[in-house]
Amino acid sequence: MKRKVLLGVAIMILVTIIFACTYLYVNLGSDKYVTVTVHTLADSETVTGYIVKNEAVIDLSGGNFVRFYYDEGNRVPAKSYVASVYDRESDGNILAEIDAIDEKIENLSDEYVNLTMKDVLKIESYIDEDIDAYFDAVYKGDAAESSVKAGRLNGLFNIKHSGKSSSENAEKELLKERTALEARLSAAKYDIKTPMGGIFVSETDGFEGAADFEKAMRITVGEFDELMNMKPEVKDSTCKVVDNYRWLFMCKLSSDYASLSAVGRKVEMITDMGENISGTVEYISQPENGECIMTISSDRDFSGIGRKRTAEAALTFNKYTGYVIPTEAFHMYENKYGVFVEAGNRLKFKETEILYSDEENTVVKTSGRTELKLYDNVLVEGDLSELYD
């Protein structure tokens, strides 16, 4: 019995050793190959750049209280009224009440307002959530939040039992109240028009005029660094309108890109907001310490143009489609540049025509002088000493 047990153990040990040796041979001792397939490789660089805008600053002085006629980020037509400035304290109090009403009207646009009795499961779910949120707010002593939740619950219960939301009537009442307040505002006001169309921004950031379109076409690396480190003074009593279809993006890059991206070349920008925007290289500065400034123009709408002064973006200068192979697989052989591929039990050299190459990957043209074929197995790591003897 003991012999059988010992024999079984010995067999298990032997099988384990054979398995381990096979694994080590396959994974450590064998050559490394990649299968040829078609991919697209992008020549990209992620940068933080400065946005140069065509923007008009609007002076709001002449009174202590301002009423805007556009919300932040709204599109404003040229020569339209954007604000009125009042100086009387009574007007200021009325404007504060109007702002409070506008906030209430905005709160009425919650998604539950469009529910009907058919949405019973959604309604019940919202009610359960809002009951929990209401008691949580009460427990914390948050009167404002508990009031909001109580109003939502009232609307939800109305929809559940009558099929109608109380928000419709509530909005009509609020609009009527706002109209009455507007009638009480004095005629002693200063109305302000915008000189140009664009995106309305209720405040300025102090960078207005720090870099204009002309400067962006002659800026140096040193001047760009100063601009990025600038700490401007924010001015009160000003707003502005920004042209969202005419802007520039200045960024610092390795001077290698001065040759890779000539002026006039198209560039694809993907912003940190995920927007894909096309642009054109307008200017490349003289290199300084291995770096240069690139200015890119665009006429595409950019959602962050109003408030943003700097933005992170991935710039793609070129896209190459072909056989993408690790660069280390390439060799010079018999005065030709190419790779070794598996051919039965031997290796065969195939010439390649290169579209693009960097330290990690090389893109090979699928036609022309390229002898490589789809699904060839290319040797990346292995002993080639016999072929070079």
C-alpha positions as CSV (number, residue, x, y, z in Angstrom):
1,M,0.0,0.0,0.0
2,K,2.8,2.3,0.9
3,R,4.5,1.6,-2.4
4,K,1.4,2.6,-4.3
5,V,1.2,5.8,-2.4
6,L,4.9,6.6,-3.0
7,L,4.5,5.7,-6.6
8,G,1.5,8.1,-7.0
9,V,3.3,10.9,-5.3
10,A,6.4,10.4,-7.5
11,I,4.2,10.4,-10.7
12,M,2.6,13.7,-9.5
13,I,6.0,15.3,-8.8
14,L,7.2,14.2,-12.3
15,V,4.1,15.6,-14.0
16,T,4.5,18.9,-12.2
17,I,8.2,19.1,-13.2
18,I,7.4,18.4,-16.9
19,F,4.6,21.0,-16.8
20,A,6.9,23.6,-15.2
21,C,9.7,23.0,-17.7
22,T,7.3,23.2,-20.6
23,Y,5.9,26.4,-19.3
24,L,9.3,28.0,-18.8
25,Y,10.4,26.8,-22.3
26,V,7.3,28.3,-24.0
27,N,7.3,31.5,-22.1
28,L,11.0,32.2,-21.4
29,G,12.9,30.2,-23.9
30,S,10.9,30.6,-27.1
31,D,11.0,33.5,-29.5
32,K,8.4,36.3,-29.2
33,Y,6.1,36.9,-32.2
34,V,3.3,39.3,-33.0
35,T,0.6,38.7,-35.7
36,V,0.3,41.4,-38.3
37,T,-3.0,43.3,-38.3
38,V,-4.1,46.7,-39.5
39,H,-4.5,49.5,-36.9
40,T,-4.4,53.3,-36.8
41,L,-1.7,55.0,-34.8
42,A,-2.0,58.7,-33.9
43,D,0.8,61.1,-33.4
44,S,-0.6,62.9,-30.4
45,E,0.5,65.1,-27.5
46,T,-1.5,66.2,-24.4
47,V,-0.9,69.9,-23.5
48,T,-2.3,72.6,-21.3
49,G,-2.9,75.7,-23.4
50,Y,-4.1,79.3,-23.2
51,I,-7.3,80.3,-25.0
52,V,-7.1,83.7,-26.9
53,K,-10.6,85.0,-27.4
54,N,-12.4,87.7,-29.4
55,E,-14.3,89.2,-26.5
56,A,-16.0,92.5,-25.7
57,V,-15.9,93.8,-22.1
58,I,-19.0,95.7,-21.1
59,D,-18.9,98.3,-18.4
60,L,-21.7,98.0,-15.8
61,S,-20.8,101.1,-13.7
62,G,-23.4,103.8,-13.2
63,G,-25.4,102.1,-10.5
64,N,-25.2,99.7,-7.6
65,F,-27.7,97.1,-8.8
66,V,-27.6,95.1,-12.1
67,R,-30.3,93.1,-13.8
68,F,-29.1,90.7,-16.6
69,Y,-31.4,89.7,-19.4
70,Y,-29.4,86.6,-20.4
71,D,-28.3,83.6,-18.4
72,E,-24.7,82.6,-18.1
73,G,-23.6,80.9,-21.3
74,N,-26.5,82.0,-23.4
75,R,-26.1,83.1,-27.0
76,V,-26.5,86.9,-27.3
77,P,-27.3,88.6,-30.7
78,A,-25.3,91.7,-31.6
79,K,-26.7,95.1,-30.5
80,S,-29.1,93.5,-28.0
81,Y,-29.8,94.7,-24.4
82,V,-27.8,92.5,-22.0
83,A,-28.4,94.4,-18.7
84,S,-29.9,97.3,-16.9
85,V,-28.2,99.2,-14.1
86,Y,-30.2,100.7,-11.2
87,D,-29.0,102.9,-8.4
88,R,-32.0,103.1,-6.0
89,E,-32.0,100.8,-3.0
90,S,-35.7,100.1,-3.5
91,D,-34.9,98.8,-7.0
92,G,-32.2,96.6,-5.5
93,N,-34.7,95.0,-3.2
94,I,-37.1,94.4,-6.0
95,L,-34.3,92.8,-8.2
96,A,-33.5,90.5,-5.3
97,E,-37.1,89.4,-5.2
98,I,-37.1,88.8,-8.9
99,D,-34.0,86.7,-8.7
100,A,-35.6,84.6,-6.0
101,I,-38.7,84.0,-8.2
102,D,-36.5,83.1,-11.2
103,E,-34.8,80.5,-9.0
104,K,-38.1,79.0,-8.0
105,I,-39.2,78.9,-11.7
106,E,-36.0,77.1,-12.5
107,N,-36.6,74.5,-9.8
108,L,-40.0,73.7,-11.3
109,S,-38.3,72.2,-14.3
110,D,-37.3,69.0,-12.5
111,E,-37.8,65.8,-14.5
112,Y,-40.7,64.7,-12.3
113,V,-42.8,67.6,-13.7
114,N,-43.4,65.7,-17.0
115,L,-44.6,62.5,-15.3
116,T,-48.2,61.2,-15.6
117,M,-50.3,58.7,-13.8
118,K,-48.9,56.0,-16.1
119,D,-45.5,56.5,-14.6
120,V,-46.7,55.1,-11.3
121,L,-43.5,53.1,-10.6
122,K,-41.3,56.1,-11.2
123,I,-43.6,58.3,-9.1
124,E,-43.5,55.8,-6.2
125,S,-39.7,55.6,-6.4
126,Y,-39.3,59.4,-6.4
127,I,-41.7,59.7,-3.4
128,D,-39.7,57.1,-1.4
129,E,-36.5,58.9,-2.2
130,D,-37.8,62.4,-1.4
131,I,-39.4,61.2,1.9
132,D,-36.1,59.9,3.0
133,A,-34.3,63.1,1.9
134,Y,-37.0,65.3,3.6
135,F,-36.6,63.6,7.0
136,D,-32.8,63.6,6.6
137,A,-32.9,67.4,6.0
138,V,-35.2,67.9,8.9
139,Y,-32.9,65.9,11.1
140,K,-29.9,68.0,10.0
141,G,-31.9,71.2,10.6
142,D,-31.6,72.2,6.9
143,A,-34.8,74.3,6.5
144,A,-34.1,75.3,2.9
145,E,-33.5,71.7,1.7
146,S,-36.5,70.4,3.7
147,S,-38.7,73.0,2.0
148,V,-37.5,72.0,-1.4
149,K,-38.2,68.3,-0.8
150,A,-41.6,69.2,0.7
151,G,-42.5,71.1,-2.5
152,R,-41.4,68.1,-4.7
153,L,-43.4,65.7,-2.6
154,N,-46.5,67.9,-2.9
155,G,-46.1,67.9,-6.7
156,L,-45.5,64.1,-6.9
157,F,-48.6,63.4,-4.8
158,N,-50.7,65.6,-7.0
159,I,-49.5,63.7,-10.1
160,K,-50.1,60.4,-8.4
161,H,-53.7,61.1,-7.3
162,S,-55.0,63.6,-10.0
163,G,-52.6,63.1,-12.9
164,K,-51.7,66.8,-12.9
165,S,-48.7,68.5,-11.6
166,S,-49.1,71.6,-9.4
167,S,-46.0,73.1,-11.1
168,E,-48.0,74.4,-14.1
169,N,-50.2,76.6,-12.0
170,A,-47.3,77.4,-9.7
171,E,-45.2,78.7,-12.6
172,K,-48.1,80.8,-13.9
173,E,-48.4,82.4,-10.4
174,L,-44.7,83.0,-10.2
175,L,-44.6,84.6,-13.6
176,K,-47.5,86.8,-12.7
177,E,-45.7,87.8,-9.5
178,R,-42.5,88.6,-11.4
179,T,-44.4,90.8,-13.9
180,A,-45.9,92.8,-11.0
181,L,-42.4,93.3,-9.5
182,E,-41.0,94.4,-12.8
183,A,-43.7,97.0,-13.1
184,R,-42.5,98.5,-9.7
185,L,-38.9,99.0,-10.9
186,S,-38.1,102.7,-11.5
187,A,-37.5,104.2,-14.8
188,A,-34.2,105.6,-13.5
189,K,-32.0,102.9,-15.1
190,Y,-29.2,102.7,-17.5
191,D,-29.7,100.1,-20.3
192,I,-26.6,98.4,-21.8
193,K,-26.3,96.9,-25.3
194,T,-23.6,94.5,-26.4
195,P,-21.4,95.6,-29.3
196,M,-21.1,92.1,-30.7
197,G,-22.8,88.7,-30.7
198,G,-21.5,85.7,-28.8
199,I,-21.7,83.9,-25.5
200,F,-22.8,86.0,-22.5
201,V,-20.5,85.9,-19.4
202,S,-21.6,87.8,-16.3
203,E,-18.1,88.3,-14.9
204,T,-14.6,89.1,-16.3
205,D,-11.5,87.2,-15.2
206,G,-8.8,89.9,-15.6
207,F,-7.1,88.3,-18.5
208,E,-9.0,90.3,-21.0
209,G,-6.5,92.0,-23.3
210,A,-3.5,90.1,-21.8
211,A,-3.0,88.3,-25.2
212,D,-4.8,89.3,-28.4
213,F,-4.8,87.7,-31.8
214,E,-1.8,89.7,-33.0
215,K,0.4,88.7,-30.0
216,A,-0.6,85.1,-30.4
217,M,1.1,85.2,-33.8
218,R,4.5,86.3,-32.5
219,I,4.6,85.1,-28.9
220,T,7.9,83.6,-27.6
221,V,8.3,80.7,-25.2
222,G,9.3,83.1,-22.4
223,E,6.3,85.4,-23.0
224,F,4.0,82.3,-23.0
225,D,5.4,81.2,-19.6
226,E,4.9,84.7,-18.2
227,L,1.3,84.6,-19.4
228,M,0.6,81.2,-17.9
229,N,1.9,82.4,-14.5
230,M,0.1,85.7,-14.6
231,K,-2.2,86.6,-11.6
232,P,-4.6,89.3,-12.9
233,E,-6.8,91.7,-11.0
234,V,-10.5,90.9,-11.4
235,K,-12.5,94.0,-12.1
236,D,-16.0,94.5,-10.6
237,S,-18.9,95.9,-12.5
238,T,-18.0,94.3,-15.8
239,C,-19.4,91.5,-17.9
240,K,-18.5,90.4,-21.4
241,V,-19.6,88.7,-24.6
242,V,-17.3,86.1,-26.2
243,D,-17.2,85.0,-29.8
244,N,-17.4,81.2,-29.6
245,Y,-16.7,80.8,-33.3
246,R,-13.4,82.6,-33.5
247,W,-10.6,81.7,-31.0
248,L,-7.0,80.6,-30.7
249,F,-5.3,78.0,-28.6
250,M,-1.7,78.6,-27.7
251,C,0.4,75.7,-26.2
252,K,4.0,74.7,-25.5
253,L,5.4,71.7,-27.2
254,S,8.7,70.0,-27.9
255,S,10.5,71.8,-30.7
256,D,10.3,68.5,-32.7
257,Y,6.7,69.5,-33.5
258,A,8.0,72.6,-35.3
259,S,9.0,70.3,-38.2
260,L,6.3,67.7,-37.8
261,S,3.5,70.3,-37.9
262,A,4.1,73.0,-40.4
263,V,1.9,76.1,-40.5
264,G,-1.4,75.5,-42.3
265,R,-1.6,71.8,-41.2
266,K,-4.9,70.6,-39.7
267,V,-4.9,69.5,-36.1
268,E,-7.6,67.6,-34.1
269,M,-8.1,68.8,-30.5
270,I,-9.9,66.7,-27.9
271,T,-10.6,68.9,-24.9
272,D,-10.8,67.8,-21.3
273,M,-14.6,68.0,-21.7
274,G,-14.4,65.3,-24.4
275,E,-15.2,67.7,-27.3
276,N,-13.5,66.9,-30.6
277,I,-12.6,70.1,-32.3
278,S,-10.7,70.7,-35.6
279,G,-8.2,73.4,-35.9
280,T,-5.3,74.8,-38.1
281,V,-1.7,75.5,-37.1
282,E,-1.3,79.3,-37.6
283,Y,2.1,79.9,-36.0
284,I,5.1,78.1,-34.5
285,S,7.7,80.1,-32.5
286,Q,11.4,79.9,-32.6
287,P,12.7,77.0,-30.4
288,E,14.0,77.9,-26.9
289,N,15.6,75.2,-24.8
290,G,14.0,72.4,-26.9
291,E,10.5,73.9,-26.7
292,C,8.3,76.0,-29.0
293,I,4.9,77.7,-28.9
294,M,2.2,76.6,-31.3
295,T,-0.8,78.7,-32.0
296,I,-3.9,76.9,-33.4
297,S,-7.0,78.6,-34.8
298,S,-10.5,77.2,-34.8
299,D,-14.0,78.4,-36.0
300,R,-15.8,75.6,-34.1
301,D,-18.1,76.1,-31.2
302,F,-16.4,75.3,-27.9
303,S,-18.7,75.0,-24.8
304,G,-16.1,76.2,-22.4
305,I,-15.1,79.3,-24.3
306,G,-17.1,81.7,-22.0
307,R,-15.4,81.0,-18.7
308,K,-12.3,79.0,-19.5
309,R,-9.0,80.7,-20.0
310,T,-6.8,77.6,-20.0
311,A,-7.7,74.1,-21.1
312,E,-6.1,70.7,-21.3
313,A,-6.3,69.1,-24.8
314,A,-5.0,66.1,-26.6
315,L,-3.6,67.4,-30.0
316,T,-3.5,64.9,-32.9
317,F,-1.3,66.0,-35.8
318,N,-1.4,62.9,-37.9
319,K,-3.1,59.5,-38.1
320,Y,-1.4,56.6,-39.8
321,T,-3.2,53.4,-40.8
322,G,-1.3,50.3,-41.6
323,Y,0.5,47.3,-40.1
324,V,1.4,48.4,-36.6
325,I,4.4,46.4,-35.3
326,P,6.8,47.0,-32.3
327,T,9.8,49.1,-33.5
328,E,12.2,46.6,-31.9
329,A,11.2,44.0,-34.5
330,F,12.8,46.0,-37.4
331,H,16.3,45.2,-38.8
332,M,18.6,46.1,-41.7
333,Y,19.2,43.0,-43.7
334,E,21.0,42.8,-47.0
335,N,20.7,46.6,-47.4
336,K,16.9,46.5,-46.8
337,Y,14.8,47.6,-43.9
338,G,12.2,45.2,-42.6
339,V,11.3,42.3,-40.3
340,F,11.7,38.5,-40.0
341,V,8.6,36.4,-40.2
342,E,7.8,32.8,-39.4
343,A,7.9,30.6,-42.5
344,G,7.5,26.9,-41.5
345,N,10.4,26.0,-39.3
346,R,12.6,28.9,-40.5
347,L,12.6,32.7,-40.6
348,K,12.2,34.7,-43.7
349,F,13.1,38.4,-44.1
350,K,10.5,40.8,-45.6
351,E,11.1,44.3,-46.7
352,T,8.8,47.1,-45.4
353,E,7.8,50.6,-46.4
354,I,7.5,52.8,-43.3
355,L,4.7,55.4,-42.8
356,Y,5.5,56.4,-39.2
357,S,7.8,55.2,-36.4
358,D,8.5,56.1,-32.8
359,E,10.3,54.4,-30.0
360,E,7.5,52.0,-29.3
361,N,5.7,51.3,-32.6
362,T,6.1,51.5,-36.3
363,V,3.4,51.8,-38.9
364,V,4.1,49.9,-42.2
365,K,2.4,50.7,-45.5
366,T,0.2,47.8,-46.6
367,S,1.2,48.2,-50.3
368,G,4.2,49.5,-52.3
369,R,7.5,48.0,-51.4
370,T,6.1,46.2,-48.4
371,E,6.3,42.4,-48.7
372,L,4.6,41.8,-45.4
373,K,1.2,40.3,-45.5
374,L,-1.8,40.4,-43.1
375,Y,-1.6,37.7,-40.3
376,D,2.2,37.1,-40.9
377,N,3.9,36.2,-37.6
378,V,6.7,38.8,-37.1
379,L,9.6,38.0,-34.8
380,V,10.0,40.7,-32.2
381,E,12.6,39.0,-29.9
382,G,14.8,36.1,-30.8
383,D,18.2,34.8,-31.8
384,L,19.1,36.1,-35.3
385,S,22.8,35.3,-35.1
386,E,22.7,32.5,-37.7
387,L,21.2,34.9,-40.3
388,Y,23.9,37.5,-39.8
389,D,26.9,35.1,-39.8
